[in-house]
Amino acid sequence: MDKLTNYRKIIEKILIEYAAIPYHYGDLKAELIISKDENRYLVITSGWEDGVRVHACIIHIDIIDKKIWIQSDSSEDGIALDLLAEGIPKEDIVLGFHQPKRRKYTDFALS
């Protein structure tokens, strides 16, 4: 299996698990959105809580130049740890939510 196909399968597996976590408050639901053509993966929350509309991106991942770019991550422990646990090397994970000049202080890829 080539690297890109493997990364796609790993990301989808992890995000299916995240999207299946039920909310214990409000009328909220997590949705997994995948664009395989664009290599884009989103977990969003939508619904109602205390009469207020909720619509938020929980996780946004893109695959760009065979690297996994974490564009947004509001998960409790951080999706990067899940990716590492599945065998994806740090040098193939970019913390896109950090400014480029700050990425050099992480153990992950710069770009």
C-alpha positions as protocol buffer text, in pm:
chain_id: "A"
residue {
  index: 1
  type: MET
  ca { x: 0 y: 0 z: 0 }
}
residue {
  index: 2
  type: ASP
  ca { x: 143 y: 339 z: -91 }
}
residue {
  index: 3
  type: LYS
  ca { x: 197 y: 612 z: 166 }
}
residue {
  index: 4
  type: LEU
  ca { x: -95 y: 833 z: 56 }
}
residue {
  index: 5
  type: THR
  ca { x: -346 y: 547 z: 62 }
}
residue {
  index: 6
  type: ASN
  ca { x: -220 y: 438 z: 404 }
}
residue {
  index: 7
  type: TYR
  ca { x: -248 y: 793 z: 546 }
}
residue {
  index: 8
  type: ARG
  ca { x: -601 y: 827 z: 411 }
}
residue {
  index: 9
  type: LYS
  ca { x: -708 y: 502 z: 578 }
}
residue {
  index: 10
  type: ILE
  ca { x: -550 y: 596 z: 911 }
}
residue {
  index: 11
  type: ILE
  ca { x: -705 y: 944 z: 916 }
}
residue {
  index: 12
  type: GLU
  ca { x: -1048 y: 810 z: 825 }
}
residue {
  index: 13
  type: LYS
  ca { x: -1029 y: 537 z: 1092 }
}
residue {
  index: 14
  type: ILE
  ca { x: -936 y: 784 z: 1365 }
}
residue {
  index: 15
  type: LEU
  ca { x: -1195 y: 1042 z: 1264 }
}
residue {
  index: 16
  type: ILE
  ca { x: -1475 y: 785 z: 1245 }
}
residue {
  index: 17
  type: GLU
  ca { x: -1402 y: 713 z: 1612 }
}
residue {
  index: 18
  type: TYR
  ca { x: -1408 y: 1084 z: 1701 }
}
residue {
  index: 19
  type: ALA
  ca { x: -1735 y: 1142 z: 1516 }
}
residue {
  index: 20
  type: ALA
  ca { x: -1896 y: 850 z: 1702 }
}
residue {
  index: 21
  type: ILE
  ca { x: -1840 y: 1005 z: 2046 }
}
residue {
  index: 22
  type: PRO
  ca { x: -2184 y: 1112 z: 2173 }
}
residue {
  index: 23
  type: TYR
  ca { x: -2252 y: 1449 z: 2331 }
}
residue {
  index: 24
  type: HIS
  ca { x: -2402 y: 1438 z: 2678 }
}
residue {
  index: 25
  type: TYR
  ca { x: -2548 y: 1787 z: 2666 }
}
residue {
  index: 26
  type: GLY
  ca { x: -2753 y: 1988 z: 2422 }
}
residue {
  index: 27
  type: ASP
  ca { x: -2889 y: 1851 z: 2098 }
}
residue {
  index: 28
  type: LEU
  ca { x: -2549 y: 1823 z: 1933 }
}
residue {
  index: 29
  type: LYS
  ca { x: -2416 y: 1584 z: 1674 }
}
residue {
  index: 30
  type: ALA
  ca { x: -2069 y: 1528 z: 1531 }
}
residue {
  index: 31
  type: GLU
  ca { x: -2038 y: 1480 z: 1156 }
}
residue {
  index: 32
  type: LEU
  ca { x: -1746 y: 1349 z: 956 }
}
residue {
  index: 33
  type: ILE
  ca { x: -1695 y: 1515 z: 620 }
}
residue {
  index: 34
  type: ILE
  ca { x: -1443 y: 1367 z: 377 }
}
residue {
  index: 35
  type: SER
  ca { x: -1335 y: 1495 z: 38 }
}
residue {
  index: 36
  type: LYS
  ca { x: -1114 y: 1218 z: -98 }
}
residue {
  index: 37
  type: ASP
  ca { x: -1049 y: 1413 z: -419 }
}
residue {
  index: 38
  type: GLU
  ca { x: -916 y: 1707 z: -218 }
}
residue {
  index: 39
  type: ASN
  ca { x: -760 y: 1500 z: 65 }
}
residue {
  index: 40
  type: ARG
  ca { x: -961 y: 1701 z: 317 }
}
residue {
  index: 41
  type: TYR
  ca { x: -1109 y: 1567 z: 640 }
}
residue {
  index: 42
  type: LEU
  ca { x: -1336 y: 1751 z: 884 }
}
residue {
  index: 43
  type: VAL
  ca { x: -1520 y: 1666 z: 1201 }
}
residue {
  index: 44
  type: ILE
  ca { x: -1781 y: 1928 z: 1277 }
}
residue {
  index: 45
  type: THR
  ca { x: -2032 y: 1969 z: 1556 }
}
residue {
  index: 46
  type: SER
  ca { x: -2375 y: 2104 z: 1480 }
}
residue {
  index: 47
  type: GLY
  ca { x: -2705 y: 2135 z: 1659 }
}
residue {
  index: 48
  type: TRP
  ca { x: -2855 y: 2333 z: 1945 }
}
residue {
  index: 49
  type: GLU
  ca { x: -2747 y: 2402 z: 2300 }
}
residue {
  index: 50
  type: ASP
  ca { x: -2961 y: 2612 z: 2537 }
}
residue {
  index: 51
  type: GLY
  ca { x: -3148 y: 2764 z: 2243 }
}
residue {
  index: 52
  type: VAL
  ca { x: -2827 y: 2868 z: 2066 }
}
residue {
  index: 53
  type: ARG
  ca { x: -2722 y: 2729 z: 1729 }
}
residue {
  index: 54
  type: VAL
  ca { x: -2387 y: 2551 z: 1740 }
}
residue {
  index: 55
  type: HIS
  ca { x: -2181 y: 2489 z: 1429 }
}
residue {
  index: 56
  type: ALA
  ca { x: -1809 y: 2439 z: 1483 }
}
residue {
  index: 57
  type: CYS
  ca { x: -1510 y: 2265 z: 1330 }
}
residue {
  index: 58
  type: ILE
  ca { x: -1357 y: 2024 z: 1581 }
}
residue {
  index: 59
  type: ILE
  ca { x: -1085 y: 1876 z: 1358 }
}
residue {
  index: 60
  type: HIS
  ca { x: -964 y: 1977 z: 1013 }
}
residue {
  index: 61
  type: ILE
  ca { x: -692 y: 1775 z: 841 }
}
residue {
  index: 62
  type: ASP
  ca { x: -554 y: 1808 z: 489 }
}
residue {
  index: 63
  type: ILE
  ca { x: -300 y: 1589 z: 313 }
}
residue {
  index: 64
  type: ILE
  ca { x: -66 y: 1821 z: 124 }
}
residue {
  index: 65
  type: ASP
  ca { x: 244 y: 1693 z: -58 }
}
residue {
  index: 66
  type: LYS
  ca { x: 216 y: 1357 z: 123 }
}
residue {
  index: 67
  type: LYS
  ca { x: 222 y: 1521 z: 465 }
}
residue {
  index: 68
  type: ILE
  ca { x: -64 y: 1540 z: 711 }
}
residue {
  index: 69
  type: TRP
  ca { x: -152 y: 1901 z: 791 }
}
residue {
  index: 70
  type: ILE
  ca { x: -353 y: 1947 z: 1109 }
}
residue {
  index: 71
  type: GLN
  ca { x: -526 y: 2276 z: 1031 }
}
residue {
  index: 72
  type: SER
  ca { x: -750 y: 2284 z: 1337 }
}
residue {
  index: 73
  type: ASP
  ca { x: -769 y: 2061 z: 1642 }
}
residue {
  index: 74
  type: SER
  ca { x: -1010 y: 2110 z: 1930 }
}
residue {
  index: 75
  type: SER
  ca { x: -991 y: 1751 z: 2049 }
}
residue {
  index: 76
  type: GLU
  ca { x: -912 y: 1685 z: 2412 }
}
residue {
  index: 77
  type: ASP
  ca { x: -565 y: 1528 z: 2378 }
}
residue {
  index: 78
  type: GLY
  ca { x: -473 y: 1632 z: 2025 }
}
residue {
  index: 79
  type: ILE
  ca { x: -515 y: 1429 z: 1708 }
}
residue {
  index: 80
  type: ALA
  ca { x: -139 y: 1430 z: 1646 }
}
residue {
  index: 81
  type: LEU
  ca { x: -98 y: 1178 z: 1929 }
}
residue {
  index: 82
  type: ASP
  ca { x: -347 y: 945 z: 1761 }
}
residue {
  index: 83
  type: LEU
  ca { x: -161 y: 975 z: 1430 }
}
residue {
  index: 84
  type: LEU
  ca { x: 169 y: 894 z: 1602 }
}
residue {
  index: 85
  type: ALA
  ca { x: 11 y: 593 z: 1774 }
}
residue {
  index: 86
  type: GLU
  ca { x: -91 y: 463 z: 1430 }
}
residue {
  index: 87
  type: GLY
  ca { x: 271 y: 480 z: 1312 }
}
residue {
  index: 88
  type: ILE
  ca { x: 279 y: 808 z: 1122 }
}
residue {
  index: 89
  type: PRO
  ca { x: 622 y: 968 z: 1173 }
}
residue {
  index: 90
  type: LYS
  ca { x: 650 y: 1317 z: 1325 }
}
residue {
  index: 91
  type: GLU
  ca { x: 826 y: 1443 z: 1013 }
}
residue {
  index: 92
  type: ASP
  ca { x: 507 y: 1375 z: 813 }
}
residue {
  index: 93
  type: ILE
  ca { x: 278 y: 1569 z: 1049 }
}
residue {
  index: 94
  type: VAL
  ca { x: 255 y: 1948 z: 1023 }
}
residue {
  index: 95
  type: LEU
  ca { x: 83 y: 2146 z: 1297 }
}
residue {
  index: 96
  type: GLY
  ca { x: -72 y: 2392 z: 1055 }
}
residue {
  index: 97
  type: PHE
  ca { x: -252 y: 2577 z: 1334 }
}
residue {
  index: 98
  type: HIS
  ca { x: 85 y: 2708 z: 1457 }
}
residue {
  index: 99
  type: GLN
  ca { x: 247 y: 3005 z: 1287 }
}
residue {
  index: 100
  type: PRO
  ca { x: 526 y: 2892 z: 1051 }
}
residue {
  index: 101
  type: LYS
  ca { x: 792 y: 3059 z: 1265 }
}
residue {
  index: 102
  type: ARG
  ca { x: 672 y: 2868 z: 1575 }
}
residue {
  index: 103
  type: ARG
  ca { x: 667 y: 2524 z: 1412 }
}
residue {
  index: 104
  type: LYS
  ca { x: 1043 y: 2492 z: 1452 }
}
residue {
  index: 105
  type: TYR
  ca { x: 990 y: 2465 z: 1828 }
}
residue {
  index: 106
  type: THR
  ca { x: 775 y: 2153 z: 1792 }
}
residue {
  index: 107
  type: ASP
  ca { x: 895 y: 1801 z: 1721 }
}
residue {
  index: 108
  type: PHE
  ca { x: 682 y: 1791 z: 1406 }
}
residue {
  index: 109
  type: ALA
  ca { x: 743 y: 1888 z: 1043 }
}
residue {
  index: 110
  type: LEU
  ca { x: 786 y: 2253 z: 952 }
}
residue {
  index: 111
  type: SER
  ca { x: 591 y: 2223 z: 625 }
}
